[in-house]
Amino acid sequence: MDLEQFLNEQENSRNRNLKTGNRYKQNDFIRQYLASVILQKFEWNYWVTFTFGFRPNLDEVEDVLYKLWNRVDHRILKHTKSKDVMNPDERSVWILFPEIGSQGLHYHGFLKLNIKPNITGKGYSNEWDWMRSALRQNLDKLSPSITTLRTNERLDFRLYNRSYRNLDNVKMIIYSMKQFGKNDFDRFNSTIISPDDWKPILPIYQRRTPNKIDELPIRPNKWLETSLAQYLDIE
C-alpha cells in the first residue's frame, strides 16, 4: 500500500464526515464547505465578476488581479481621513473563483473591505459607486497587461452589493462555484484567496509605497525561472 492510499484510507477528525472515494462527491463536499465559509463566516461586501477574454495567460490574469488589489487598497487609504498607513490586517480580502464561459475566462469574487473609503465630498453617490469607479479606472490602465486581448477589447467587470436576503447570497455563491468538480481545468488549484496567495505582510503607506503599475512588487506566489535556482543555489 503506497503512502497516498494509506493516508486516504485513514479515518481522522478532518475526513470522518466527508470521507468518500468518489472524486465528484469529494469536490462537492469541498464546494459545500467553501460555500458555508463564504456565507456564514466571511463578511464580504461585494460580489464581482472579472472578464479576461479568450485563451488568456493565467499568470498574466493573476498579475492583473494582484495589481488591482494593491491599487484599490492604496486608493482606499488615500480616501481615508486621518490615516497614513494601512496595516496588513486592514487590507481588503479577495476570494476569487475561476470559470470558463462563452466569453472566455472569468473570475467570480467576493470582496471584503476592512477599511471603508471616505466618499464625502468626492462626488460619489455611495460606496458602491466609488468602488465601481476604482475598478473601472484601474482595469482600463491594466488592460495592456493581458497580451491576449483582441483589438478593441478591454478588461471588464460587474459589481454587486451583498444582498440583505440570504437566498440571494446563496445564489451568488452557487453560481460562482458551479463548475467546480469538472475534470478538465483544475478550478480549485486556480482559486485565489488573497491572504494566503498574495501574502500581505507589509503595510501600505499613503505617500511612501509605490503605486505606479510598473513599480508594484512582484506577486509573492509568482513562479519565476530563478525561483528554484535561488533555493538550490544554482547559478
C-alpha positions as CSV (number, residue, x, y, z in Angstrom):
1,M,0.0,0.0,0.0
2,D,1.5,3.3,-1.0
3,L,1.5,6.4,1.2
4,E,-1.3,8.2,-0.7
5,Q,-3.6,5.2,-0.3
6,F,-2.6,4.7,3.3
7,L,-3.4,8.3,4.2
8,N,-6.6,8.4,2.1
9,E,-8.0,5.3,4.0
10,Q,-7.4,6.7,7.4
11,E,-10.3,8.0,9.5
12,N,-9.4,11.2,11.3
13,S,-11.0,14.3,12.6
14,R,-10.9,16.0,9.2
15,N,-12.3,13.3,7.0
16,R,-14.7,11.4,9.3
17,N,-17.8,13.2,8.0
18,L,-16.5,13.9,4.5
19,K,-14.8,10.6,3.6
20,T,-15.6,9.3,0.1
21,G,-13.7,7.5,-2.7
22,N,-15.8,9.3,-5.3
23,R,-14.0,12.3,-6.9
24,Y,-17.2,14.1,-7.8
25,K,-18.6,13.7,-4.3
26,Q,-15.3,14.9,-2.8
27,N,-15.3,18.0,-4.9
28,D,-18.9,18.6,-4.0
29,F,-18.0,18.3,-0.3
30,I,-15.2,20.9,-0.8
31,R,-17.6,23.2,-2.7
32,Q,-20.2,23.0,0.1
33,Y,-17.6,23.7,2.7
34,L,-16.3,26.8,0.9
35,A,-19.9,28.0,0.3
36,S,-20.6,27.7,4.0
37,V,-17.5,29.7,4.9
38,I,-18.3,32.5,2.4
39,L,-21.9,32.6,3.5
40,Q,-21.6,32.4,7.3
41,K,-18.1,33.3,8.3
42,F,-16.7,35.7,5.6
43,E,-18.3,39.1,5.9
44,W,-17.9,40.1,2.3
45,N,-19.2,43.4,0.9
46,Y,-19.2,42.9,-2.8
47,W,-19.7,40.2,-5.4
48,V,-17.7,40.8,-8.6
49,T,-17.1,39.1,-11.9
50,F,-14.0,39.9,-13.9
51,T,-13.8,39.0,-17.6
52,F,-10.4,38.3,-19.3
53,G,-11.3,37.3,-22.8
54,F,-10.5,34.2,-24.8
55,R,-7.4,32.0,-24.0
56,P,-5.6,34.3,-21.6
57,N,-2.4,33.5,-19.9
58,L,-3.1,32.6,-16.3
59,D,0.0,34.2,-14.9
60,E,-1.0,37.5,-16.6
61,V,-4.5,37.2,-15.2
62,E,-3.4,36.7,-11.7
63,D,-0.8,39.5,-12.0
64,V,-3.6,41.9,-13.1
65,L,-5.8,40.8,-10.1
66,Y,-2.9,41.2,-7.7
67,K,-2.0,44.7,-9.0
68,L,-5.7,45.7,-9.0
69,W,-6.0,44.6,-5.4
70,N,-2.9,46.7,-4.4
71,R,-4.1,49.8,-6.3
72,V,-7.7,49.6,-4.9
73,D,-6.3,49.3,-1.3
74,H,-4.0,52.2,-1.9
75,R,-6.9,54.3,-3.2
76,I,-9.0,53.3,-0.1
77,L,-6.1,54.5,2.1
78,K,-5.9,57.8,0.1
79,H,-9.6,58.4,0.7
80,T,-9.5,57.6,4.5
81,K,-9.5,60.5,6.9
82,S,-6.5,61.0,9.2
83,K,-4.9,57.7,8.2
84,D,-1.5,57.4,6.5
85,V,-0.9,53.7,6.8
86,M,-2.9,50.5,6.1
87,N,-1.6,47.5,8.1
88,P,-1.6,44.0,6.7
89,D,-4.7,43.0,8.7
90,E,-6.5,46.0,7.3
91,R,-6.0,45.0,3.7
92,S,-9.1,44.1,1.7
93,V,-9.7,40.4,1.4
94,W,-10.5,38.9,-2.1
95,I,-11.7,35.3,-2.7
96,L,-11.8,34.6,-6.4
97,F,-13.1,31.5,-8.3
98,P,-12.3,30.8,-12.0
99,E,-15.0,30.0,-14.5
100,I,-14.8,29.2,-18.2
101,G,-17.7,30.7,-20.1
102,S,-18.8,31.8,-23.5
103,Q,-16.8,34.9,-23.2
104,G,-13.6,33.1,-22.2
105,L,-12.1,33.1,-18.7
106,H,-14.0,34.8,-15.8
107,Y,-13.2,35.2,-12.1
108,H,-16.1,35.5,-9.7
109,G,-15.1,37.1,-6.5
110,F,-16.2,38.1,-3.0
111,L,-14.5,41.2,-1.7
112,K,-14.3,42.4,1.9
113,L,-13.2,45.9,2.7
114,N,-11.7,46.0,6.2
115,I,-11.4,49.8,5.8
116,K,-14.1,51.9,4.2
117,P,-13.2,54.7,1.9
118,N,-14.2,58.3,2.7
119,I,-16.5,59.4,-0.1
120,T,-17.8,62.6,1.5
121,G,-17.4,65.5,-0.9
122,K,-15.8,63.2,-3.6
123,G,-18.8,63.3,-6.0
124,Y,-19.8,59.7,-5.4
125,S,-23.4,58.8,-4.5
126,N,-22.4,55.8,-2.4
127,E,-19.6,53.4,-1.7
128,W,-20.7,51.0,-4.5
129,D,-20.3,53.9,-6.9
130,W,-16.8,54.7,-5.6
131,M,-15.8,51.0,-5.8
132,R,-17.1,50.7,-9.3
133,S,-15.1,53.8,-10.4
134,A,-12.0,52.4,-8.7
135,L,-12.2,49.1,-10.5
136,R,-13.1,50.6,-13.9
137,Q,-10.3,53.2,-13.9
138,N,-7.7,50.7,-12.7
139,L,-8.7,47.9,-15.1
140,D,-8.5,50.3,-18.0
141,K,-4.9,51.0,-17.1
142,L,-4.2,47.3,-16.6
143,S,-5.8,46.1,-19.8
144,P,-2.5,46.2,-21.8
145,S,-1.1,43.7,-19.3
146,I,-3.3,41.0,-20.9
147,T,-1.5,40.4,-24.1
148,T,-4.2,38.0,-25.5
149,L,-6.9,40.7,-25.6
150,R,-8.2,41.2,-29.1
151,T,-8.3,44.6,-30.8
152,N,-10.8,47.0,-29.2
153,E,-11.3,44.6,-26.2
154,R,-10.7,45.6,-22.6
155,L,-10.9,44.0,-19.2
156,D,-14.5,44.1,-18.0
157,F,-16.3,43.5,-14.7
158,R,-19.7,43.5,-13.0
159,L,-20.1,44.6,-9.4
160,Y,-22.9,43.9,-6.9
161,N,-23.5,44.7,-3.3
162,R,-24.0,41.9,-0.8
163,S,-27.8,41.3,-0.5
164,Y,-29.8,41.6,2.7
165,R,-31.5,38.4,1.6
166,N,-29.6,35.2,2.4
167,L,-31.2,33.4,-0.6
168,D,-29.7,36.0,-3.0
169,N,-26.3,35.5,-1.5
170,V,-26.5,31.7,-1.7
171,K,-27.4,32.0,-5.4
172,M,-24.3,34.2,-5.9
173,I,-22.1,31.6,-4.2
174,I,-23.5,28.6,-6.0
175,Y,-23.2,30.5,-9.3
176,S,-19.6,31.3,-8.6
177,M,-18.6,27.7,-8.0
178,K,-21.0,25.9,-10.4
179,Q,-18.1,24.5,-12.4
180,F,-16.1,23.1,-9.5
181,G,-15.5,19.4,-9.9
182,K,-15.2,19.3,-13.7
183,N,-12.5,17.0,-15.0
184,D,-10.6,19.4,-17.3
185,F,-9.2,22.7,-15.9
186,D,-8.4,22.5,-12.2
187,R,-10.5,25.2,-10.7
188,F,-9.5,24.5,-7.1
189,N,-5.9,25.0,-8.0
190,S,-6.6,28.4,-9.6
191,T,-8.8,29.7,-6.8
192,I,-7.3,32.8,-5.2
193,I,-7.5,33.7,-1.5
194,S,-5.6,36.9,-1.1
195,P,-4.3,36.5,2.5
196,D,-2.8,33.1,1.6
197,D,-1.8,33.6,-2.0
198,W,-0.7,37.2,-2.1
199,K,0.6,37.3,1.5
200,P,0.1,40.9,2.7
201,I,2.8,41.1,5.3
202,L,3.9,44.7,4.8
203,P,1.9,47.8,5.5
204,I,0.9,50.3,2.7
205,Y,2.0,53.9,3.3
206,Q,0.0,56.6,1.6
207,R,3.0,58.5,0.4
208,R,5.9,56.1,0.5
209,T,4.5,52.9,-1.0
210,P,4.8,52.8,-4.8
211,N,1.5,52.7,-6.6
212,K,2.5,53.0,-10.2
213,I,1.8,49.8,-12.1
214,D,5.4,49.3,-13.2
215,E,6.6,49.9,-9.7
216,L,4.4,47.4,-7.8
217,P,6.2,44.4,-6.3
218,I,6.2,41.1,-7.9
219,R,3.3,38.8,-6.9
220,P,4.6,36.7,-3.9
221,N,3.3,33.4,-5.3
222,K,4.5,34.1,-8.9
223,W,6.8,31.3,-10.2
224,L,9.9,32.7,-11.8
225,E,12.7,30.8,-13.7
226,T,15.1,31.9,-11.0
227,S,12.9,30.7,-8.1
228,L,14.2,27.1,-8.0
229,A,17.7,28.2,-8.6
230,Q,17.6,30.5,-5.6
231,Y,16.6,27.6,-3.3
232,L,19.2,25.3,-4.8
233,D,21.9,27.9,-5.0
234,I,22.2,27.3,-8.8
235,E,23.9,30.0,-10.8
